[in-house]
């Protein structure tokens, strides 16, 4: 099982790679993230709908997405 620390480290490494691809230029990096978000917007929406609950409904801890 992956620990929280391992997941965080993987995210940091991914962000560092993306930044390097953009020459560590903040404007280019932000534009890259915007394009990435647009590219995967449909997948994110499907995930949100899949894990949606009714207002006030509690999700059992074992089923909380993360």
CHARMM-style PDB file with segment names, atoms N, HN, CA, C and O in Angstrom:
ATOM      1  N   UNK     1       0.841  -1.187   0.000  1.00  0.00      PROA
ATOM      2  CA  UNK     1       0.000   0.000   0.000  1.00  0.00      PROA
ATOM      3  C   UNK     1       0.883   1.247   0.000  1.00  0.00      PROA
ATOM      4  O   UNK     1       1.918   1.287   0.665  1.00  0.00      PROA
ATOM      5  N   UNK     2       0.472   2.238  -0.736  1.00  0.00      PROA
ATOM      6  HN  UNK     2      -0.369   2.206  -1.277  1.00  0.00      PROA
ATOM      7  CA  UNK     2       1.230   3.473  -0.846  1.00  0.00      PROA
ATOM      8  C   UNK     2       0.927   4.377   0.340  1.00  0.00      PROA
ATOM      9  O   UNK     2      -0.229   4.578   0.712  1.00  0.00      PROA
ATOM     10  N   UNK     3       1.975   4.907   0.914  1.00  0.00      PROA
ATOM     11  HN  UNK     3       2.914   4.744   0.612  1.00  0.00      PROA
ATOM     12  CA  UNK     3       1.771   5.813   2.037  1.00  0.00      PROA
ATOM     13  C   UNK     3       1.489   7.216   1.535  1.00  0.00      PROA
ATOM     14  O   UNK     3       1.775   7.552   0.386  1.00  0.00      PROA
ATOM     15  N   UNK     4       0.931   8.018   2.401  1.00  0.00      PROA
ATOM     16  HN  UNK     4       0.699   7.746   3.335  1.00  0.00      PROA
ATOM     17  CA  UNK     4       0.640   9.411   2.057  1.00  0.00      PROA
ATOM     18  C   UNK     4       1.907  10.132   1.633  1.00  0.00      PROA
ATOM     19  O   UNK     4       1.894  10.912   0.681  1.00  0.00      PROA
ATOM     20  N   UNK     5       2.996   9.875   2.334  1.00  0.00      PROA
ATOM     21  HN  UNK     5       3.007   9.242   3.108  1.00  0.00      PROA
ATOM     22  CA  UNK     5       4.264  10.534   2.014  1.00  0.00      PROA
ATOM     23  C   UNK     5       4.746  10.168   0.611  1.00  0.00      PROA
ATOM     24  O   UNK     5       5.291  11.011  -0.101  1.00  0.00      PROA
ATOM     25  N   UNK     6       4.544   8.907   0.218  1.00  0.00      PROA
ATOM     26  HN  UNK     6       4.101   8.222   0.797  1.00  0.00      PROA
ATOM     27  CA  UNK     6       4.952   8.479  -1.121  1.00  0.00      PROA
ATOM     28  C   UNK     6       4.119   9.170  -2.196  1.00  0.00      PROA
ATOM     29  O   UNK     6       4.641   9.553  -3.243  1.00  0.00      PROA
ATOM     30  N   UNK     7       2.840   9.326  -1.938  1.00  0.00      PROA
ATOM     31  HN  UNK     7       2.416   9.015  -1.087  1.00  0.00      PROA
ATOM     32  CA  UNK     7       1.962  10.006  -2.886  1.00  0.00      PROA
ATOM     33  C   UNK     7       2.371  11.466  -3.020  1.00  0.00      PROA
ATOM     34  O   UNK     7       2.462  11.992  -4.130  1.00  0.00      PROA
ATOM     35  N   UNK     8       2.615  12.112  -1.901  1.00  0.00      PROA
ATOM     36  HN  UNK     8       2.542  11.685  -1.000  1.00  0.00      PROA
ATOM     37  CA  UNK     8       3.036  13.518  -1.923  1.00  0.00      PROA
ATOM     38  C   UNK     8       4.349  13.665  -2.677  1.00  0.00      PROA
ATOM     39  O   UNK     8       4.505  14.596  -3.467  1.00  0.00      PROA
ATOM     40  N   UNK     9       5.294  12.761  -2.446  1.00  0.00      PROA
ATOM     41  HN  UNK     9       5.167  12.005  -1.804  1.00  0.00      PROA
ATOM     42  CA  UNK     9       6.579  12.814  -3.145  1.00  0.00      PROA
ATOM     43  C   UNK     9       6.392  12.641  -4.646  1.00  0.00      PROA
ATOM     44  O   UNK     9       7.044  13.323  -5.437  1.00  0.00      PROA
ATOM     45  N   UNK    10       5.509  11.737  -5.040  1.00  0.00      PROA
ATOM     46  HN  UNK    10       4.980  11.183  -4.398  1.00  0.00      PROA
ATOM     47  CA  UNK    10       5.233  11.523  -6.461  1.00  0.00      PROA
ATOM     48  C   UNK    10       4.646  12.781  -7.099  1.00  0.00      PROA
ATOM     49  O   UNK    10       5.009  13.138  -8.220  1.00  0.00      PROA
ATOM     50  N   UNK    11       3.746  13.447  -6.391  1.00  0.00      PROA
ATOM     51  HN  UNK    11       3.452  13.157  -5.480  1.00  0.00      PROA
ATOM     52  CA  UNK    11       3.150  14.691  -6.894  1.00  0.00      PROA
ATOM     53  C   UNK    11       4.221  15.758  -7.048  1.00  0.00      PROA
ATOM     54  O   UNK    11       4.257  16.459  -8.059  1.00  0.00      PROA
ATOM     55  N   UNK    12       5.085  15.887  -6.066  1.00  0.00      PROA
ATOM     56  HN  UNK    12       5.056  15.318  -5.245  1.00  0.00      PROA
ATOM     57  CA  UNK    12       6.161  16.888  -6.133  1.00  0.00      PROA
ATOM     58  C   UNK    12       7.096  16.618  -7.306  1.00  0.00      PROA
ATOM     59  O   UNK    12       7.499  17.546  -8.007  1.00  0.00      PROA
ATOM     60  N   UNK    13       7.439  15.358  -7.518  1.00  0.00      PROA
ATOM     61  HN  UNK    13       7.111  14.605  -6.948  1.00  0.00      PROA
ATOM     62  CA  UNK    13       8.316  15.006  -8.636  1.00  0.00      PROA
ATOM     63  C   UNK    13       7.650  15.315  -9.971  1.00  0.00      PROA
ATOM     64  O   UNK    13       8.302  15.793 -10.898  1.00  0.00      PROA
ATOM     65  N   UNK    14       6.362  15.043 -10.066  1.00  0.00      PROA
ATOM     66  HN  UNK    14       5.833  14.654  -9.312  1.00  0.00      PROA
ATOM     67  CA  UNK    14       5.621  15.331 -11.288  1.00  0.00      PROA
ATOM     68  C   UNK    14       5.593  16.830 -11.567  1.00  0.00      PROA
ATOM     69  O   UNK    14       5.805  17.259 -12.701  1.00  0.00      PROA
ATOM     70  N   UNK    15       5.335  17.616 -10.543  1.00  0.00      PROA
ATOM     71  HN  UNK    15       5.163  17.268  -9.622  1.00  0.00      PROA
ATOM     72  CA  UNK    15       5.321  19.078 -10.704  1.00  0.00      PROA
ATOM     73  C   UNK    15       6.692  19.596 -11.106  1.00  0.00      PROA
ATOM     74  O   UNK    15       6.800  20.508 -11.926  1.00  0.00      PROA
ATOM     75  N   UNK    16       7.731  19.019 -10.534  1.00  0.00      PROA
ATOM     76  HN  UNK    16       7.642  18.278  -9.869  1.00  0.00      PROA
ATOM     77  CA  UNK    16       9.088  19.438 -10.875  1.00  0.00      PROA
ATOM     78  C   UNK    16       9.391  19.119 -12.340  1.00  0.00      PROA
ATOM     79  O   UNK    16       9.987  19.939 -13.038  1.00  0.00      PROA
ATOM     80  N   UNK    17       8.987  17.935 -12.811  1.00  0.00      PROA
ATOM     81  HN  UNK    17       8.503  17.270 -12.243  1.00  0.00      PROA
ATOM     82  CA  UNK    17       9.193  17.569 -14.217  1.00  0.00      PROA
ATOM     83  C   UNK    17       8.451  18.525 -15.146  1.00  0.00      PROA
ATOM     84  O   UNK    17       9.000  18.971 -16.153  1.00  0.00      PROA
ATOM     85  N   UNK    18       7.196  18.837 -14.804  1.00  0.00      PROA
ATOM     86  HN  UNK    18       6.749  18.475 -13.986  1.00  0.00      PROA
ATOM     87  CA  UNK    18       6.423  19.756 -15.641  1.00  0.00      PROA
ATOM     88  C   UNK    18       7.071  21.133 -15.664  1.00  0.00      PROA
ATOM     89  O   UNK    18       7.127  21.775 -16.713  1.00  0.00      PROA
ATOM     90  N   UNK    19       7.558  21.586 -14.523  1.00  0.00      PROA
ATOM     91  HN  UNK    19       7.512  21.064 -13.671  1.00  0.00      PROA
ATOM     92  CA  UNK    19       8.226  22.882 -14.458  1.00  0.00      PROA
ATOM     93  C   UNK    19       9.482  22.877 -15.325  1.00  0.00      PROA
ATOM     94  O   UNK    19       9.748  23.841 -16.043  1.00  0.00      PROA
ATOM     95  N   UNK    20      10.248  21.799 -15.259  1.00  0.00      PROA
ATOM     96  HN  UNK    20      10.031  21.016 -14.676  1.00  0.00      PROA
ATOM     97  CA  UNK    20      11.461  21.692 -16.073  1.00  0.00      PROA
ATOM     98  C   UNK    20      11.114  21.707 -17.560  1.00  0.00      PROA
ATOM     99  O   UNK    20      11.824  22.326 -18.353  1.00  0.00      PROA
ATOM    100  N   UNK    21      10.027  21.030 -17.946  1.00  0.00      PROA
ATOM    101  HN  UNK    21       9.450  20.528 -17.301  1.00  0.00      PROA
ATOM    102  CA  UNK    21       9.589  21.025 -19.342  1.00  0.00      PROA
ATOM    103  C   UNK    21       9.268  22.431 -19.827  1.00  0.00      PROA
ATOM    104  O   UNK    21       9.371  22.727 -21.017  1.00  0.00      PROA
ATOM    105  N   UNK    22       8.880  23.289 -18.899  1.00  0.00      PROA
ATOM    106  HN  UNK    22       8.796  23.049 -17.932  1.00  0.00      PROA
ATOM    107  CA  UNK    22       8.529  24.674 -19.239  1.00  0.00      PROA
ATOM    108  C   UNK    22       9.697  25.623 -18.997  1.00  0.00      PROA
ATOM    109  O   UNK    22       9.523  26.842 -19.011  1.00  0.00      PROA
ATOM    110  N   UNK    23      10.880  25.069 -18.776  1.00  0.00      PROA
ATOM    111  HN  UNK    23      11.021  24.079 -18.765  1.00  0.00      PROA
ATOM    112  CA  UNK    23      12.056  25.907 -18.541  1.00  0.00      PROA
ATOM    113  C   UNK    23      11.976  26.660 -17.230  1.00  0.00      PROA
ATOM    114  O   UNK    23      12.616  27.701 -17.079  1.00  0.00      PROA
ATOM    115  N   UNK    24      11.210  26.161 -16.286  1.00  0.00      PROA
ATOM    116  HN  UNK    24      10.691  25.315 -16.409  1.00  0.00      PROA
ATOM    117  CA  UNK    24      10.995  26.797 -14.977  1.00  0.00      PROA
ATOM    118  C   UNK    24      10.490  28.233 -15.128  1.00  0.00      PROA
ATOM    119  O   UNK    24      10.752  29.096 -14.290  1.00  0.00      PROA
ATOM    120  N   UNK    25       9.760  28.463 -16.218  1.00  0.00      PROA
ATOM    121  HN  UNK    25       9.547  27.763 -16.899  1.00  0.00      PROA
ATOM    122  CA  UNK    25       9.136  29.763 -16.474  1.00  0.00      PROA
ATOM    123  C   UNK    25       7.704  29.698 -15.942  1.00  0.00      PROA
ATOM    124  O   UNK    25       6.904  28.883 -16.402  1.00  0.00      PROA
ATOM    125  N   UNK    26       7.385  30.550 -14.980  1.00  0.00      PROA
ATOM    126  HN  UNK    26       8.035  31.211 -14.606  1.00  0.00      PROA
ATOM    127  CA  UNK    26       6.080  30.499 -14.311  1.00  0.00      PROA
ATOM    128  C   UNK    26       4.918  30.665 -15.290  1.00  0.00      PROA
ATOM    129  O   UNK    26       3.920  29.951 -15.191  1.00  0.00      PROA
ATOM    130  N   UNK    27       5.037  31.592 -16.226  1.00  0.00      PROA
ATOM    131  HN  UNK    27       5.848  32.172 -16.307  1.00  0.00      PROA
ATOM    132  CA  UNK    27       3.940  31.813 -17.179  1.00  0.00      PROA
ATOM    133  C   UNK    27       3.707  30.581 -18.055  1.00  0.00      PROA
ATOM    134  O   UNK    27       2.568  30.163 -18.262  1.00  0.00      PROA
ATOM    135  N   UNK    28       4.794  30.009 -18.565  1.00  0.00      PROA
ATOM    136  HN  UNK    28       5.719  30.349 -18.398  1.00  0.00      PROA
ATOM    137  CA  UNK    28       4.674  28.806 -19.395  1.00  0.00      PROA
ATOM    138  C   UNK    28       4.109  27.649 -18.583  1.00  0.00      PROA
ATOM    139  O   UNK    28       3.301  26.870 -19.088  1.00  0.00      PROA
ATOM    140  N   UNK    29       4.528  27.533 -17.335  1.00  0.00      PROA
ATOM    141  HN  UNK    29       5.185  28.166 -16.924  1.00  0.00      PROA
ATOM    142  CA  UNK    29       4.052  26.458 -16.461  1.00  0.00      PROA
ATOM    143  C   UNK    29       2.548  26.580 -16.231  1.00  0.00      PROA
ATOM    144  O   UNK    29       1.824  25.587 -16.307  1.00  0.00      PROA
ATOM    145  N   UNK    30       2.081  27.789 -15.951  1.00  0.00      PROA
ATOM    146  HN  UNK    30       2.670  28.596 -15.890  1.00  0.00      PROA
ATOM    147  CA  UNK    30       0.648  28.011 -15.729  1.00  0.00      PROA
ATOM    148  C   UNK    30      -0.143  27.702 -16.995  1.00  0.00      PROA
ATOM    149  O   UNK    30      -1.205  27.084 -16.922  1.00  0.00      PROA
ATOM    150  N   UNK    31       0.359  28.121 -18.153  1.00  0.00      PROA
ATOM    151  HN  UNK    31       1.222  28.623 -18.213  1.00  0.00      PROA
ATOM    152  CA  UNK    31      -0.320  27.809 -19.416  1.00  0.00      PROA
ATOM    153  C   UNK    31      -0.359  26.299 -19.649  1.00  0.00      PROA
ATOM    154  O   UNK    31      -1.359  25.764 -20.127  1.00  0.00      PROA
ATOM    155  N   UNK    32       0.724  25.624 -19.310  1.00  0.00      PROA
ATOM    156  HN  UNK    32       1.537  26.059 -18.922  1.00  0.00      PROA
ATOM    157  CA  UNK    32       0.769  24.165 -19.429  1.00  0.00      PROA
ATOM    158  C   UNK    32      -0.311  23.530 -18.553  1.00  0.00      PROA
ATOM    159  O   UNK    32      -1.018  22.625 -18.996  1.00  0.00      PROA
ATOM    160  N   UNK    33      -0.438  24.001 -17.312  1.00  0.00      PROA
ATOM    161  HN  UNK    33       0.136  24.736 -16.952  1.00  0.00      PROA
ATOM    162  CA  UNK    33      -1.450  23.464 -16.398  1.00  0.00      PROA
ATOM    163  C   UNK    33      -2.859  23.717 -16.918  1.00  0.00      PROA
ATOM    164  O   UNK    33      -3.730  22.855 -16.805  1.00  0.00      PROA
ATOM    165  N   UNK    34      -3.084  24.897 -17.486  1.00  0.00      PROA
ATOM    166  HN  UNK    34      -2.377  25.598 -17.578  1.00  0.00      PROA
ATOM    167  CA  UNK    34      -4.406  25.208 -18.044  1.00  0.00      PROA
ATOM    168  C   UNK    34      -4.748  24.254 -19.181  1.00  0.00      PROA
ATOM    169  O   UNK    34      -5.864  23.738 -19.249  1.00  0.00      PROA
ATOM    170  N   UNK    35      -3.784  24.017 -20.079  1.00  0.00      PROA
ATOM    171  HN  UNK    35      -2.877  24.436 -20.024  1.00  0.00      PROA
ATOM    172  CA  UNK    35      -4.030  23.085 -21.187  1.00  0.00      PROA
ATOM    173  C   UNK    35      -4.278  21.675 -20.659  1.00  0.00      PROA
ATOM    174  O   UNK    35      -5.147  20.963 -21.160  1.00  0.00      PROA
ATOM    175  N   UNK    36      -3.522  21.282 -19.659  1.00  0.00      PROA
ATOM    176  HN  UNK    36      -2.816  21.860 -19.252  1.00  0.00      PROA
ATOM    177  CA  UNK    36      -3.675  19.962 -19.045  1.00  0.00      PROA
ATOM    178  C   UNK    36      -5.070  19.826 -18.449  1.00  0.00      PROA
ATOM    179  O   UNK    36      -5.733  18.806 -18.637  1.00  0.00      PROA
ATOM    180  N   UNK    37      -5.516  20.853 -17.729  1.00  0.00      PROA
ATOM    181  HN  UNK    37      -4.977  21.681 -17.576  1.00  0.00      PROA
ATOM    182  CA  UNK    37      -6.849  20.828 -17.114  1.00  0.00      PROA
ATOM    183  C   UNK    37      -7.943  20.757 -18.170  1.00  0.00      PROA
ATOM    184  O   UNK    37      -8.920  20.028 -18.003  1.00  0.00      PROA
ATOM    185  N   UNK    38      -7.787  21.511 -19.260  1.00  0.00      PROA
ATOM    186  HN  UNK    38      -6.993  22.104 -19.396  1.00  0.00      PROA
ATOM    187  CA  UNK    38      -8.772  21.466 -20.337  1.00  0.00      PROA
ATOM    188  C   UNK    38      -8.807  20.079 -20.973  1.00  0.00      PROA
ATOM    189  O   UNK    38      -9.876  19.562 -21.296  1.00  0.00      PROA
ATOM    190  N   UNK    39      -7.650  19.493 -21.147  1.00  0.00      PROA
ATOM    191  HN  UNK    39      -6.782  19.913 -20.885  1.00  0.00      PROA
ATOM    192  CA  UNK    39      -7.548  18.184 -21.791  1.00  0.00      PROA
ATOM    193  C   UNK    39      -8.262  17.097 -20.991  1.00  0.00      PROA
ATOM    194  O   UNK    39      -8.865  16.192 -21.568  1.00  0.00      PROA
ATOM    195  N   UNK    40      -8.193  17.185 -19.674  1.00  0.00      PROA
ATOM    196  HN  UNK    40      -7.703  17.920 -19.205  1.00  0.00      PROA
ATOM    197  CA  UNK    40      -8.753  16.139 -18.828  1.00  0.00      PROA
ATOM    198  C   UNK    40     -10.034  16.558 -18.102  1.00  0.00      PROA
ATOM    199  O   UNK    40     -10.442  15.896 -17.148  1.00  0.00      PROA
ATOM    200  N   UNK    41     -10.661  17.626 -18.531  1.00  0.00      PROA
ATOM    201  HN  UNK    41     -10.330  18.164 -19.306  1.00  0.00      PROA
ATOM    202  CA  UNK    41     -11.870  18.123 -17.867  1.00  0.00      PROA
ATOM    203  C   UNK    41     -12.987  17.077 -17.854  1.00  0.00      PROA
ATOM    204  O   UNK    41     -13.677  16.930 -16.845  1.00  0.00      PROA
ATOM    205  N   UNK    42     -13.173  16.360 -18.942  1.00  0.00      PROA
ATOM    206  HN  UNK    42     -12.613  16.480 -19.762  1.00  0.00      PROA
ATOM    207  CA  UNK    42     -14.243  15.356 -19.011  1.00  0.00      PROA
ATOM    208  C   UNK    42     -14.002  14.226 -18.013  1.00  0.00      PROA
ATOM    209  O   UNK    42     -14.941  13.758 -17.369  1.00  0.00      PROA
ATOM    210  N   UNK    43     -12.754  13.787 -17.883  1.00  0.00      PROA
ATOM    211  HN  UNK    43     -11.991  14.167 -18.407  1.00  0.00      PROA
ATOM    212  CA  UNK    43     -12.434  12.719 -16.935  1.00  0.00      PROA
ATOM    213  C   UNK    43     -12.665  13.168 -15.503  1.00  0.00      PROA
ATOM    214  O   UNK    43     -13.171  12.406 -14.680  1.00  0.00      PROA
ATOM    215  N   UNK    44     -12.293  14.405 -15.206  1.00  0.00      PROA
ATOM    216  HN  UNK    44     -11.881  15.025 -15.874  1.00  0.00      PROA
ATOM    217  CA  UNK    44     -12.492  14.945 -13.859  1.00  0.00      PROA
ATOM    218  C   UNK    44     -13.979  15.017 -13.545  1.00  0.00      PROA
ATOM    219  O   UNK    44     -14.401  14.668 -12.443  1.00  0.00      PROA
ATOM    220  N   UNK    45     -14.770  15.465 -14.502  1.00  0.00      PROA
ATOM    221  HN  UNK    45     -14.428  15.749 -15.397  1.00  0.00      PROA
ATOM    222  CA  UNK    45     -16.219  15.567 -14.289  1.00  0.00      PROA
ATOM    223  C   UNK    45     -16.835  14.188 -14.065  1.00  0.00      PROA
ATOM    224  O   UNK    45     -17.690  14.032 -13.193  1.00  0.00      PROA
ATOM    225  N   UNK    46     -16.415  13.190 -14.835  1.00  0.00      PROA
ATOM    226  HN  UNK    46     -15.721  13.317 -15.543  1.00  0.00      PROA
ATOM    227  CA  UNK    46     -16.920  11.828 -14.632  1.00  0.00      PROA
ATOM    228  C   UNK    46     -16.565  11.327 -13.240  1.00  0.00      PROA
ATOM    229  O   UNK    46     -17.389  10.684 -12.589  1.00  0.00      PROA
ATOM    230  N   UNK    47     -15.367  11.605 -12.778  1.00  0.00      PROA
ATOM    231  HN  UNK    47     -14.698  12.127 -13.307  1.00  0.00      PROA
ATOM    232  CA  UNK    47     -14.948  11.198 -11.430  1.00  0.00      PROA
ATOM    233  C   UNK    47     -15.818  11.873 -10.379  1.00  0.00      PROA
ATOM    234  O   UNK    47     -16.264  11.228  -9.430  1.00  0.00      PROA
ATOM    235  N   UNK    48     -16.058  13.171 -10.546  1.00  0.00      PROA
ATOM    236  HN  UNK    48     -15.695  13.695 -11.316  1.00  0.00      PROA
ATOM    237  CA  UNK    48     -16.897  13.901  -9.587  1.00  0.00      PROA
ATOM    238  C   UNK    48     -18.303  13.312  -9.529  1.00  0.00      PROA
ATOM    239  O   UNK    48     -18.853  13.113  -8.446  1.00  0.00      PROA
ATOM    240  N   UNK    49     -18.874  13.038 -10.679  1.00  0.00      PROA
ATOM    241  HN  UNK    49     -18.427  13.199 -11.559  1.00  0.00      PROA
ATOM    242  CA  UNK    49     -20.229  12.470 -10.711  1.00  0.00      PROA
ATOM    243  C   UNK    49     -20.266  11.087 -10.082  1.00  0.00      PROA
ATOM    244  O   UNK    49     -21.212  10.751  -9.370  1.00  0.00      PROA
ATOM    245  N   UNK    50     -19.255  10.296 -10.337  1.00  0.00      PROA
ATOM    246  HN  UNK    50     -18.486  10.569 -10.915  1.00  0.00      PROA
ATOM    247  CA  UNK    50     -19.184   8.949  -9.786  1.00  0.00      PROA
ATOM    248  C   UNK    50     -19.138   8.966  -8.268  1.00  0.00      PROA
ATOM    249  O   UNK    50     -19.699   8.087  -7.615  1.00  0.00      PROA
ATOM    250  N   UNK    51     -18.474   9.960  -7.708  1.00  0.00      PROA
ATOM    251  HN  UNK    51     -18.018  10.674  -8.239  1.00  0.00      PROA
ATOM    252  CA  UNK    51     -18.284  10.025  -6.263  1.00  0.00      PROA
ATOM    253  C   UNK    51     -19.205  11.041  -5.586  1.00  0.00      PROA
ATOM    254  O   UNK    51     -18.990  11.412  -4.432  1.00  0.00      PROA
ATOM    255  N   UNK    52     -20.220  11.482  -6.307  1.00  0.00      PROA
ATOM    256  HN  UNK    52     -20.394  11.180  -7.244  1.00  0.00      PROA
ATOM    257  CA  UNK    52     -21.149  12.465  -5.768  1.00  0.00      PROA
ATOM    258  C   UNK    52     -22.092  11.818  -4.758  1.00  0.00      PROA
ATOM    259  O   UNK    52     -22.482  10.661  -4.915  1.00  0.00      PROA
ATOM    260  N   UNK    53     -22.455  12.568  -3.723  1.00  0.00      PROA
ATOM    261  HN  UNK    53     -22.139  13.508  -3.595  1.00  0.00      PROA
ATOM    262  CA  UNK    53     -23.419  12.098  -2.731  1.00  0.00      PROA
ATOM    263  C   UNK    53     -24.544  13.118  -2.633  1.00  0.00      PROA
ATOM    264  O   UNK    53     -24.406  14.261  -3.070  1.00  0.00      PROA
ATOM    265  N   UNK    54     -25.639  12.693  -2.063  1.00  0.00      PROA
ATOM    266  HN  UNK    54     -25.750  11.765  -1.708  1.00  0.00      PROA
ATOM    267  CA  UNK    54     -26.753  13.604  -1.827  1.00  0.00      PROA
ATOM    268  C   UNK    54     -26.362  14.583  -0.725  1.00  0.00      PROA
ATOM    269  O   UNK    54     -25.570  14.238   0.153  1.00  0.00      PROA
ATOM    270  N   UNK    55     -26.910  15.809  -0.759  1.00  0.00      PROA
ATOM    271  HN  UNK    55     -27.552  16.090  -1.472  1.00  0.00      PROA
ATOM    272  CA  UNK    55     -26.613  16.768   0.304  1.00  0.00      PROA
ATOM    273  C   UNK    55     -26.940  16.175   1.670  1.00  0.00      PROA
ATOM    274  O   UNK    55     -28.021  15.623   1.869  1.00  0.00      PROA
ATOM    275  N   UNK    56     -26.023  16.290   2.591  1.00  0.00      PROA
ATOM    276  HN  UNK    56     -25.144  16.739   2.430  1.00  0.00      PROA
ATOM    277  CA  UNK    56     -26.221  15.786   3.938  1.00  0.00      PROA
ATOM    278  C   UNK    56     -25.903  14.310   4.109  1.00  0.00      PROA
ATOM    279  O   UNK    56     -25.835  13.816   5.234  1.00  0.00      PROA
ATOM    280  N   UNK    57     -25.708  13.600   2.999  1.00  0.00      PROA
ATOM    281  HN  UNK    57     -25.764  14.002   2.084  1.00  0.00      PROA
ATOM    282  CA  UNK    57     -25.393  12.176   3.084  1.00  0.00      PROA
ATOM    283  C   UNK    57     -23.921  12.011   3.433  1.00  0.00      PROA
ATOM    284  O   UNK    57     -23.053  12.665   2.854  1.00  0.00      PROA
ATOM    285  N   UNK    58     -23.657  11.139   4.377  1.00  0.00      PROA
ATOM    286  HN  UNK    58     -24.361  10.608   4.847  1.00  0.00      PROA
ATOM    287  CA  UNK    58     -22.277  10.869   4.768  1.00  0.00      PROA
ATOM    288  C   UNK    58     -21.744   9.694   3.963  1.00  0.00      PROA
ATOM    289  O   UNK    58     -22.446   8.710   3.729  1.00  0.00      PROA
ATOM    290  N   UNK    59     -20.512   9.813   3.551  1.00  0.00      PROA
ATOM    291  HN  UNK    59     -19.941  10.613   3.741  1.00  0.00      PROA
ATOM    292  CA  UNK    59     -19.856   8.728   2.838  1.00  0.00      PROA
ATOM    293  C   UNK    59     -19.075   7.919   3.856  1.00  0.00      PROA
ATOM    294  O   UNK    59     -18.281   8.488   4.605  1.00  0.00      PROA
ATOM    295  N   UNK    60     -19.277   6.598   3.908  1.00  0.00      PROA
ATOM    296  HN  UNK    60     -19.922   6.136   3.300  1.00  0.00      PROA
ATOM    297  CA  UNK    60     -18.487   5.788   4.842  1.00  0.00      PROA
ATOM    298  C   UNK    60     -16.998   6.002   4.597  1.00  0.00      PROA
ATOM    299  O   UNK    60     -16.563   6.119   3.452  1.00  0.00      PROA
ATOM    300  N   UNK    61     -16.233   6.051   5.651  1.00  0.00      PROA
ATOM    301  HN  UNK    61     -16.586   5.956   6.582  1.00  0.00      PROA
ATOM    302  CA  UNK    61     -14.804   6.377   5.576  1.00  0.00      PROA
ATOM    303  C   UNK    61     -14.058   5.547   4.535  1.00  0.00      PROA
ATOM    304  O   UNK    61     -13.217   6.084   3.813  1.00  0.00      PROA
ATOM    305  N   UNK    62     -14.342   4.277   4.444  1.00  0.00      PROA
ATOM    306  HN  UNK    62     -15.025   3.841   5.029  1.00  0.00      PROA
ATOM    307  CA  UNK    62     -13.636   3.413   3.499  1.00  0.00      PROA
ATOM    308  C   UNK    62     -13.911   3.795   2.047  1.00  0.00      PROA
ATOM    309  O   UNK    62     -13.154   3.403   1.159  1.00  0.00      PROA
ATOM    310  N   UNK    63     -14.979   4.553   1.787  1.00  0.00      PROA
ATOM    311  HN  UNK    63     -15.594   4.871   2.508  1.00  0.00      PROA
ATOM    312  CA  UNK    63     -15.338   4.907   0.423  1.00  0.00      PROA
ATOM    313  C   UNK    63     -14.983   6.342   0.060  1.00  0.00      PROA
ATOM    314  O   UNK    63     -15.257   6.776  -1.059  1.00  0.00      PROA
ATOM    315  N   UNK    64     -14.388   7.074   0.967  1.00  0.00      PROA
ATOM    316  HN  UNK    64     -14.166   6.721   1.876  1.00  0.00      PROA
ATOM    317  CA  UNK    64     -14.033   8.460   0.678  1.00  0.00      PROA
ATOM    318  C   UNK    64     -12.945   8.468  -0.381  1.00  0.00      PROA
ATOM    319  O   UNK    64     -11.882   7.886  -0.167  1.00  0.00      PROA
ATOM    320  N   UNK    65     -13.186   9.125  -1.540  1.00  0.00      PROA
ATOM    321  HN  UNK    65     -14.050   9.597  -1.714  1.00  0.00      PROA
ATOM    322  CA  UNK    65     -12.181   9.152  -2.597  1.00  0.00      PROA
ATOM    323  C   UNK    65     -10.989  10.014  -2.208  1.00  0.00      PROA
ATOM    324  O   UNK    65     -11.162  11.115  -1.685  1.00  0.00      PROA
ATOM    325  N   UNK    66      -9.810   9.531  -2.455  1.00  0.00      PROA
ATOM    326  HN  UNK    66      -9.670   8.636  -2.879  1.00  0.00      PROA
ATOM    327  CA  UNK    66      -8.563  10.270  -2.263  1.00  0.00      PROA
ATOM    328  C   UNK    66      -7.419   9.349  -2.480  1.00  0.00      PROA
ATOM    329  OT1 UNK    66      -6.265   9.762  -2.369  1.00  0.00      PROA
TER     330      UNK     66
END
